[in-house]
Amino acid sequence: MTDQIEFTEEVVESSNSFLNGLRRVLMAGIGAVALTQEQIEDFVNKLVERGEIADGDARKLISDVSEKRKRILTDQRKKAEGELDKSIEGILSRMNIPTKGEIDSLSRKIVDLSDKVDELTRLNGR
């Protein structure tokens, strides 16, 4: 029994350190994307100041880059969430804890079996 508790504590500690590491990586990635956006805006504004591109073109370029940045961030977030879900499922599996999907499936089976028992009880009661 003690081995089980120690193993569980190790897995929980391992998952906490994994989540903290993942959180740090994601925040660094978001910071890098924001910094790049700022640098692009500065660069485009300097081009406008020098007269190399028109103000309207600069605003359009910055807008296009912003939209692209949002798409990239959304894609990266979805990918990170997927990887995190896989990691959590692996941890739950190692700890022998059923997932929500497994519990939902068992619940549906219990409801089906209960309905069949009720039906058989009604048929035998006639």
C-alpha positions, 0 to 999 in steps of 0.5 A: 500500500505504501508503494502505491501512495509513493508512486502516486505522489511521484506521478503527481509531482512529475505531472506538476513539474511537467505542467509548470515547464509547459506553462513557462515554454508557452509564456516564452513563446507568446512573449517572443511572438509579441516582441516580433510584432512590436519589432515589425511595427517599428520597422514598418513605421520607420519605412513610412517615416522614410517615405518608402511605403505609404501610411495606408500600405503600412497599416494594411501590412501591420494588420495582415501581420497581426492577423497572421500572428493571431492564427499562429498563436491559436494554432500553437495553443490548440497544439499545446492543449492537445499535447497536454491532454495526451500527457494527462491521459497518459498520467491517468492511465499509469495511475489506473484512473478512468478518463471522463470518456470511459466513465461516460461509456460505463454510465451509458452501459449501466443505463442500458442494462437498467432499462433491460432489467426493468423491461424483463421485470415487467415481462415476468410480472405479467 
